[in-house]
């Protein structure tokens, strides 16, 4: 683009608007959209770099029908008894929660999430108001 293809419109003796050819306008819009997309991608990568994404083995196990609690417990290499001891319940009770025969209290699920280093959403699909909804 050269200066002759741009028309400058003044108001009160000061430049107020620039009129550019439509092809140049479209090129500028596309460039701005690409820059905005690139910035959005970079922001997401930065935000996720500090946190843990869901490992493929956990995703596949859940998609294959494994309860999320069991998938995360196994991913963390914890036994049923080891996790039960960490959260203060019996192995038998935790087994029932893990298999869906018991629902467990919200307090228990919070303790399980903390012990596994995940969110309530990772275990149940619930969002905890205390964790900002993430």
Phi, psi and omega per residue, in radians:
X1 nan 2.383 3.081
X2 -2.005 2.902 -3.070
X3 -1.077 -0.448 -3.119
X4 -1.297 -0.338 -3.134
X5 -1.543 -0.044 3.133
X6 -1.893 2.299 3.081
X7 -1.833 2.166 3.113
X8 -1.717 2.247 3.113
X9 -1.893 2.290 -3.104
X10 -1.857 2.683 3.021
X11 -2.374 2.198 -3.088
X12 0.978 0.644 3.075
X13 1.353 0.095 -3.133
X14 -2.081 2.500 3.091
X15 -1.032 2.253 -3.094
X16 -2.105 -0.654 -3.093
X17 -2.409 2.657 3.016
X18 -2.145 2.203 3.095
X19 -1.797 2.157 -3.100
X20 -2.087 2.742 3.078
X21 -1.043 2.599 -3.051
X22 -1.046 -0.667 3.120
X23 -1.104 -0.708 3.112
X24 -1.168 -0.703 3.097
X25 -1.044 -0.821 3.130
X26 -1.073 -0.696 3.106
X27 -1.111 -0.748 3.127
X28 -1.124 -0.735 3.119
X29 -1.089 -0.800 3.129
X30 -1.062 -0.726 3.127
X31 -1.118 -0.735 3.114
X32 -1.135 -0.716 3.119
X33 -1.106 -0.733 3.102
X34 -1.089 -0.731 3.122
X35 -1.122 -0.731 3.130
X36 -1.147 -0.727 3.103
X37 -1.099 -0.771 -3.141
X38 -1.079 -0.748 3.128
X39 -1.127 -0.694 3.130
X40 -1.133 -0.738 3.121
X41 -1.118 -0.791 3.136
X42 -1.072 -0.693 3.118
X43 -1.098 -0.778 3.131
X44 -1.113 -0.734 3.125
X45 -1.091 -0.775 3.117
X46 -1.078 -0.786 -3.117
X47 -1.115 -0.679 -3.102
X48 -1.433 -0.302 -3.112
X49 -1.114 -0.560 -3.112
X50 -1.385 -0.448 -3.076
X51 -1.821 3.054 -3.139
X52 -1.705 2.322 2.998
X53 -1.509 2.919 -3.132
X54 -1.343 2.106 -3.114
X55 -1.104 2.590 -3.133
X56 -0.979 -0.688 -3.117
X57 -1.099 -0.607 3.113
X58 -1.235 -0.790 3.126
X59 -1.016 -0.858 -3.112
X60 -1.103 -0.712 3.139
X61 -1.091 -0.759 -3.141
X62 -1.163 -0.745 3.118
X63 -1.119 -0.488 3.094
X64 -1.436 0.032 3.056
X65 1.823 0.007 3.123
X66 -1.272 2.398 3.068
X67 -1.041 2.417 -3.112
X68 -0.950 -0.677 3.139
X69 -1.022 -0.786 3.138
X70 -1.173 -0.730 -3.132
X71 -1.051 -0.787 3.131
X72 -1.209 -0.693 3.131
X73 -1.054 -0.797 3.140
X74 -1.167 -0.682 3.111
X75 -1.054 -0.640 3.128
X76 -1.446 0.017 3.119
X77 1.022 0.753 3.083
X78 -1.866 2.469 3.015
X79 -1.415 2.853 3.073
X80 -1.020 -0.786 3.131
X81 -1.135 -0.674 3.137
X82 -1.134 -0.769 3.115
X83 -1.191 -0.713 3.113
X84 -1.008 -0.759 3.127
X85 -1.107 -0.687 -3.135
X86 -1.116 -0.595 -3.068
X87 -1.789 -0.016 3.027
X88 1.390 0.607 3.055
X89 -2.266 2.968 3.118
X90 -1.381 2.742 3.099
X91 -1.044 -0.732 3.140
X92 -1.095 -0.738 3.133
X93 -1.158 -0.762 3.133
X94 -1.098 -0.642 3.093
X95 -1.051 -0.732 3.126
X96 -1.156 -0.679 3.097
X97 -1.153 -0.798 -3.117
X98 -1.065 -0.616 -3.122
X99 -1.556 0.000 3.099
X100 1.442 0.132 3.101
X101 -1.372 -0.432 3.027
X102 -2.236 2.562 -3.121
X103 -1.538 -0.459 -3.083
X104 1.318 2.670 -3.141
X105 -1.402 2.843 3.073
X106 -1.051 -0.681 3.111
X107 -1.059 -0.765 3.122
X108 -1.100 -0.796 -3.114
X109 -1.106 -0.640 3.059
X110 -1.094 -0.754 3.126
X111 -1.125 -0.703 3.100
X112 -1.086 -0.805 3.134
X113 -1.047 -0.769 3.131
X114 -1.109 -0.762 -3.122
X115 -1.131 -0.550 -3.132
X116 -1.598 -0.151 -3.134
X117 1.243 0.625 -3.140
X118 -2.262 3.078 3.092
X119 -1.649 2.906 3.027
X120 -1.008 -0.685 -3.136
X121 -1.038 -0.658 3.122
X122 -1.112 -0.577 -3.100
X123 -1.572 -0.584 -2.938
X124 -2.343 -0.304 -2.997
X125 1.587 -0.070 3.083
X126 -1.391 2.653 3.007
X127 -1.992 2.232 -3.107
X128 -1.568 2.194 3.114
X129 -1.017 -0.481 -3.119
X130 -1.278 -0.329 -3.101
X131 -1.847 0.338 3.071
X132 1.285 0.273 3.098
X133 1.382 0.225 3.126
X134 -1.960 nan nan
